[in-house]
Amino acid sequence: MMRFGGKLKEISQGYRLTTNNRMELMAVIVALESMKTTKHPIRVCSDSKYVIDSIVKGWVFKWEKKNFKGKKNEDLWKRYLVQHPRFKIQFKWVKGHAGHAENERCDTLAVQGAESSDQLVDEWFEANPSS
């Protein structure tokens, strides 16, 4: 879910086999990739400590220097790192299931995607299930 001024955009998709961490990261990537301009600062709110801490604490940049050796979701982190320098991004962790309206809506969209009969194949994950 993305909001700019009075405009709201929702993007949702389910995947046949994947993980919660992959989908949390995918949500950030898809939102950034769908931006039509880079001139506005971005605030990403997520209940995913995995995503927020990996970026804010700089872990992903250390993983990149070590070519993601032994790290999960290498494909998605590389995809994120293409978008990262394009924007001025502020990250904010929000507690899940705690009444944060946008986070609750994202959770609803995630459940719909997970239960959808129109799921995509997460080809990288299915080919590399331990990565």
C-alpha positions as CSV (number, residue, x, y, z in Angstrom):
1,M,0.0,0.0,0.0
2,M,1.4,3.4,-1.0
3,R,0.1,6.8,-0.1
4,F,1.0,10.2,-1.6
5,G,-1.1,13.1,-0.5
6,G,-4.7,12.1,-1.1
7,K,-3.8,9.3,-3.5
8,L,-3.7,5.7,-2.5
9,K,-2.3,2.7,-4.5
10,E,-2.5,-0.9,-3.5
11,I,-0.4,-3.7,-5.0
12,S,-0.9,-7.3,-4.0
13,Q,0.2,-10.6,-5.3
14,G,0.5,-14.1,-3.9
15,Y,3.2,-16.6,-4.6
16,R,2.8,-20.4,-4.5
17,L,5.9,-21.2,-2.4
18,T,7.8,-18.5,-0.6
19,T,8.5,-17.1,2.9
20,N,7.1,-14.3,4.9
21,N,10.6,-12.5,4.9
22,R,10.7,-12.7,1.1
23,M,7.2,-11.2,0.8
24,E,8.0,-8.4,3.3
25,L,11.1,-7.5,1.3
26,M,9.3,-7.9,-2.0
27,A,6.7,-5.4,-0.9
28,V,9.3,-2.7,-0.4
29,I,11.0,-3.5,-3.7
30,V,7.8,-3.5,-5.8
31,A,6.7,-0.2,-4.2
32,L,10.0,1.4,-5.0
33,E,10.0,0.0,-8.5
34,S,6.5,1.4,-9.2
35,M,7.5,4.9,-8.2
36,K,7.1,7.3,-11.2
37,T,9.5,10.0,-9.7
38,T,12.5,10.0,-7.4
39,K,12.1,13.7,-6.4
40,H,10.1,13.1,-3.2
41,P,11.4,11.5,0.0
42,I,10.0,8.1,0.8
43,R,9.0,6.7,4.2
44,V,8.7,2.9,4.4
45,C,6.7,1.6,7.4
46,S,6.9,-2.1,8.0
47,D,6.4,-4.6,10.8
48,S,9.3,-6.6,9.5
49,K,12.3,-6.4,11.7
50,Y,14.1,-8.5,9.1
51,V,13.7,-5.8,6.4
52,I,14.0,-2.7,8.6
53,D,17.0,-3.9,10.6
54,S,18.8,-5.3,7.6
55,I,18.7,-1.9,5.9
56,V,18.8,0.6,8.8
57,K,21.6,-1.3,10.6
58,G,23.6,-1.6,7.4
59,W,23.7,-5.4,7.3
60,V,22.6,-5.6,3.7
61,F,25.5,-3.4,2.6
62,K,28.0,-5.7,4.4
63,W,26.3,-8.7,2.8
64,E,26.7,-7.1,-0.6
65,K,30.5,-6.6,0.0
66,K,30.8,-10.3,0.8
67,N,28.7,-11.3,-2.2
68,F,25.8,-12.4,0.1
69,K,27.8,-15.5,1.1
70,G,25.5,-17.6,3.3
71,K,22.7,-15.1,3.3
72,K,19.1,-15.8,2.3
73,N,17.1,-13.9,-0.3
74,E,20.2,-12.8,-2.2
75,D,18.1,-12.2,-5.4
76,L,15.7,-9.8,-3.7
77,W,18.4,-8.0,-1.8
78,K,20.3,-7.4,-5.1
79,R,17.0,-6.1,-6.6
80,Y,16.5,-3.8,-3.6
81,L,20.0,-2.4,-3.8
82,V,19.3,-1.3,-7.4
83,Q,16.5,0.9,-6.0
84,H,18.1,2.1,-2.8
85,P,20.3,4.9,-4.2
86,R,17.5,6.3,-6.3
87,F,15.6,7.5,-3.3
88,K,15.9,9.3,0.0
89,I,14.3,6.6,2.2
90,Q,13.4,6.8,5.8
91,F,12.5,3.4,7.4
92,K,10.2,3.1,10.3
93,W,9.3,-0.1,12.2
94,V,5.7,-0.4,13.3
95,K,4.3,-3.1,15.6
96,G,2.2,-5.6,13.7
97,H,-1.4,-6.2,14.6
98,A,-1.4,-3.1,16.8
99,G,-4.0,-0.9,15.1
100,H,-1.7,0.9,12.6
101,A,-4.3,1.4,9.9
102,E,-1.9,1.1,6.9
103,N,-0.1,-1.9,8.4
104,E,-3.5,-3.6,9.1
105,R,-4.5,-3.0,5.5
106,C,-1.2,-4.5,4.2
107,D,-1.8,-7.5,6.4
108,T,-5.2,-8.0,4.9
109,L,-3.8,-7.7,1.3
110,A,-1.0,-10.2,2.3
111,V,-3.6,-12.7,3.5
112,Q,-5.6,-12.3,0.4
113,G,-2.5,-12.9,-1.8
114,A,-1.6,-16.0,0.3
115,E,-5.1,-17.4,-0.1
116,S,-5.5,-16.5,-3.8
117,S,-5.9,-19.1,-6.5
118,D,-4.0,-16.7,-8.8
119,Q,-0.5,-17.2,-7.3
120,L,2.7,-16.7,-9.1
121,V,5.8,-18.9,-8.9
122,D,8.7,-17.5,-6.9
123,E,11.1,-19.2,-9.4
124,W,14.3,-18.2,-7.6
125,F,13.0,-19.5,-4.2
126,E,11.7,-22.7,-5.6
127,A,15.1,-23.3,-7.4
128,N,17.1,-22.3,-4.2
129,P,14.8,-23.3,-1.3
130,S,17.6,-23.2,1.3
131,S,18.9,-19.7,0.2
